């Protein structure tokens, strides 16, 4: 509808200088003629989870309003090859379920949905692996979810949840936030220059969070949404108390 191409999944190698090299389109089993995006990988079970428009086995699953909502699919993924796909149990034609994010042990998943009963817009939910599948989704509540849009969750190796939102105070558009484990999981804004007055989202981190990548549609890129790299400082943070007079 906006004259842009559909999104496909690609792979790339992370070089020593943190640049992305050897970019290739992903296994043909993963890509369809609609949108694919936002991947999570379970290293324990060698499973890949990703978002796609609700299109499975050559058939569209449209809601009553004619929308082709988002759904999560998964399959065994090893050595660049994807086995047959399965549907995530919470997919539904009438609303979107997408943006999967897994904890390091693969036992907990966070995802985005606009299912009924949320705070408004899209909310972030959590589910855990059980002996027979996945537990019922739990909304993360008003500390994380707002009447706006919360989406693109990501969990780093320390178990810290990151996400994008336009409902928490920010610089404009979607901003990137994280839960501060040292302060009762308070929601913290990443701040400038990672965040801008445009949409900033889709973060992933490496090396204990010292560098990573995120997406943004800020000016100066080569397309609509571009991937950016960031490196954090190793300097210590010192808390100072006092009276500000000017």
Wavefront OBJ file of the C-alpha trace (Angstrom):
o trace
v 0.000 0.000 0.000
v 2.992 2.362 0.372
v 4.763 1.243 -2.825
v 7.567 -0.391 -0.810
v 8.835 -3.938 -1.196
v 7.843 -6.647 1.248
v 10.408 -7.399 3.955
v 12.446 -10.619 3.804
v 14.836 -12.271 6.256
v 18.592 -12.033 5.639
v 21.698 -13.314 7.411
v 25.087 -11.644 7.883
v 28.389 -12.302 9.635
v 29.576 -9.948 12.367
v 33.171 -9.012 11.528
v 35.895 -8.162 14.070
v 35.237 -4.451 13.526
v 31.507 -5.091 14.206
v 30.477 -4.402 10.613
v 28.008 -6.768 8.946
v 29.469 -8.778 6.073
v 28.514 -11.654 3.778
v 24.865 -10.578 3.587
v 22.635 -13.302 2.141
v 18.923 -13.891 1.863
v 17.734 -16.472 4.402
v 16.535 -19.998 3.692
v 13.678 -19.964 1.161
v 11.492 -21.889 3.625
v 11.465 -18.794 5.853
v 10.588 -16.159 3.243
v 7.179 -15.831 1.606
v 5.549 -13.309 -0.727
v 4.517 -11.232 2.310
v 6.429 -9.613 5.197
v 8.940 -11.477 7.368
v 10.875 -9.927 10.228
v 12.152 -9.842 13.820
v 13.920 -13.121 14.494
v 14.718 -14.880 17.777
v 16.930 -17.959 18.049
v 16.834 -20.640 20.747
v 20.389 -21.977 21.005
v 19.344 -24.724 23.431
v 16.779 -26.317 21.095
v 18.194 -24.944 17.815
v 14.861 -23.348 16.940
v 14.206 -20.120 15.087
v 11.130 -17.956 15.750
v 10.121 -15.109 13.439
v 7.248 -12.842 12.431
v 5.302 -13.134 9.189
v 1.977 -11.926 7.875
v -0.564 -14.660 8.623
v 0.239 -16.744 5.544
v 0.866 -20.452 6.036
v 1.163 -23.363 3.622
v 0.179 -21.151 0.693
v -2.996 -19.824 2.311
v -3.803 -16.389 3.731
v -5.621 -16.200 7.062
v -7.426 -12.866 7.040
v -9.477 -11.405 9.863
v -13.101 -10.348 9.493
v -11.892 -6.839 8.585
v -9.815 -8.234 5.709
v -6.471 -7.544 7.405
v -3.600 -9.991 7.078
v -2.322 -9.659 10.631
v 1.065 -10.722 11.958
v 1.812 -14.208 13.287
v 4.804 -16.062 14.740
v 6.260 -19.168 13.112
v 9.036 -21.455 14.277
v 11.080 -24.430 13.164
v 14.340 -26.290 13.721
v 17.187 -24.198 12.296
v 20.753 -25.469 12.019
v 23.650 -24.791 9.635
v 21.555 -22.238 7.762
v 18.754 -24.678 6.948
v 15.192 -24.473 8.236
v 12.984 -27.533 8.689
v 9.219 -27.418 8.237
v 7.499 -24.497 9.912
v 5.002 -24.664 12.747
v 2.503 -22.061 13.964
v 2.944 -20.441 17.350
v -0.069 -21.492 19.468
v -1.267 -17.924 20.167
v -1.620 -16.825 16.534
v -5.065 -15.439 15.707
v -6.629 -14.132 12.501
v -8.323 -11.238 14.322
v -5.201 -9.602 15.820
v -1.438 -9.568 15.456
v 1.070 -11.690 17.354
v 4.694 -10.967 16.478
v 8.177 -9.725 17.401
v 9.351 -12.802 19.379
v 12.243 -12.357 21.828
v 13.785 -15.194 23.843
v 15.789 -15.293 27.046
v 19.248 -16.860 26.765
v 18.049 -20.255 28.031
v 15.105 -20.270 25.595
v 12.595 -20.820 28.398
v 10.834 -17.444 28.302
v 9.500 -15.519 25.319
v 8.359 -11.918 25.076
v 6.227 -10.885 22.111
v 4.051 -8.037 20.831
v 0.296 -8.196 20.300
v -2.788 -6.019 20.001
v -5.009 -8.794 21.350
v -8.113 -7.703 23.308
v -7.588 -6.753 26.948
v -4.382 -4.772 26.479
v -3.515 -1.205 27.409
v -4.142 0.093 23.889
v -2.159 -0.068 20.684
v 0.269 -2.984 20.892
v 1.446 -4.412 24.206
v 4.298 -6.707 25.214
v 3.407 -10.114 26.638
v 5.392 -12.915 28.269
v 5.026 -16.690 28.031
v 7.135 -19.572 29.373
v 7.887 -23.043 28.084
v 5.985 -25.864 29.744
v 6.162 -29.617 29.327
v 3.408 -29.436 26.724
v 4.177 -26.150 24.962
v 3.822 -22.547 26.189
v 1.996 -21.038 29.164
v -0.876 -18.577 28.718
v 0.471 -15.119 27.773
v 0.794 -12.562 30.577
v 0.594 -8.835 29.862
v 3.607 -7.000 31.353
v 1.285 -4.394 32.840
v 1.293 -0.586 33.084
v 4.964 -0.362 34.134
v 5.885 -1.352 30.552
v 2.721 -1.042 28.457
v 0.986 2.281 27.770
v -2.020 3.393 25.679
v 0.548 3.873 22.887
v 2.621 1.310 21.015
v 5.104 -1.014 22.740
v 6.875 -3.369 20.375
v 10.144 -4.989 19.251
v 11.129 -6.573 22.598
v 14.670 -7.924 22.975
v 16.367 -9.681 25.906
v 20.159 -9.394 26.239
v 22.518 -11.989 27.732
v 22.033 -10.485 31.207
v 18.270 -10.996 30.957
v 17.486 -7.269 30.621
v 14.390 -6.518 28.554
v 14.675 -3.840 25.847
v 11.768 -2.549 23.778
v 10.552 0.299 21.584
v 7.693 2.599 22.590
v 5.988 5.838 21.608
v 3.984 5.921 24.852
v 6.769 6.521 27.397
v 8.415 9.973 27.562
v 10.981 10.182 24.790
v 12.563 12.215 22.017
v 9.791 11.579 19.491
v 8.393 8.697 17.446
v 9.433 5.268 18.677
v 12.255 5.379 21.237
v 14.308 2.549 22.703
v 13.900 1.720 26.402
v 15.162 -0.909 28.834
v 14.237 -2.169 32.281
v 16.768 -1.042 34.897
v 17.344 -4.134 37.064
v 19.190 -2.008 39.665
v 16.142 0.217 40.200
v 13.162 -2.131 40.611
v 12.982 -2.641 36.828
v 12.168 1.021 36.210
v 11.767 1.857 32.520
v 14.751 3.877 31.270
v 15.153 5.736 27.978
v 18.378 5.009 26.073
v 18.713 8.691 25.327
v 20.572 10.473 22.537
v 22.272 9.560 20.187
v 20.667 6.088 20.021
v 17.231 7.701 20.216
v 16.181 10.561 17.966
v 13.031 12.486 17.095
v 12.288 9.768 14.523
v 11.494 6.051 14.939
v 14.248 4.055 16.687
v 13.594 0.371 17.331
v 14.727 -3.215 16.884
v 17.826 -3.224 19.093
v 20.236 -6.176 19.547
v 23.400 -6.121 21.668
v 26.664 -8.083 21.827
v 29.633 -8.427 24.186
v 27.681 -7.741 27.389
v 25.922 -4.781 25.818
v 29.030 -2.833 24.843
v 28.033 -2.689 21.191
v 25.044 -3.534 19.066
v 22.685 -2.575 16.281
v 19.298 -0.922 15.990
v 16.965 0.333 13.262
v 15.936 3.922 12.571
v 14.272 6.027 9.892
v 16.217 9.160 10.902
v 17.526 11.415 8.105
v 20.910 10.600 6.622
v 20.314 6.932 5.886
v 20.271 5.230 2.513
v 16.638 4.086 2.634
v 13.499 4.124 4.742
v 14.498 2.104 7.830
v 18.266 1.610 8.110
v 20.425 -0.460 10.467
v 22.842 1.499 12.659
v 25.714 0.324 14.850
v 26.462 1.758 18.293
v 29.303 1.390 20.818
v 28.911 2.270 24.497
v 31.509 3.916 26.702
v 33.299 1.932 29.414
v 33.473 5.020 31.648
v 31.959 4.781 35.114
v 28.809 6.694 36.013
v 29.034 8.824 39.155
v 25.850 9.978 40.906
v 26.021 13.584 42.140
v 23.524 15.340 44.429
v 23.209 19.103 44.743
v 21.226 22.244 44.042
v 20.898 23.435 40.440
v 20.784 27.245 40.328
v 20.927 27.761 36.543
l 1 2 3 4 5 6 7 8 9 10 11 12 13 14 15 16 17 18 19 20 21 22 23 24 25 26 27 28 29 30 31 32 33 34 35 36 37 38 39 40 41 42 43 44 45 46 47 48 49 50 51 52 53 54 55 56 57 58 59 60 61 62 63 64 65 66 67 68 69 70 71 72 73 74 75 76 77 78 79 80 81 82 83 84 85 86 87 88 89 90 91 92 93 94 95 96 97 98 99 100 101 102 103 104 105 106 107 108 109 110 111 112 113 114 115 116 117 118 119 120 121 122 123 124 125 126 127 128 129 130 131 132 133 134 135 136 137 138 139 140 141 142 143 144 145 146 147 148 149 150 151 152 153 154 155 156 157 158 159 160 161 162 163 164 165 166 167 168 169 170 171 172 173 174 175 176 177 178 179 180 181 182 183 184 185 186 187 188 189 190 191 192 193 194 195 196 197 198 199 200 201 202 203 204 205 206 207 208 209 210 211 212 213 214 215 216 217 218 219 220 221 222 223 224 225 226 227 228 229 230 231 232 233 234 235 236 237 238 239 240 241 242 243 244 245 246
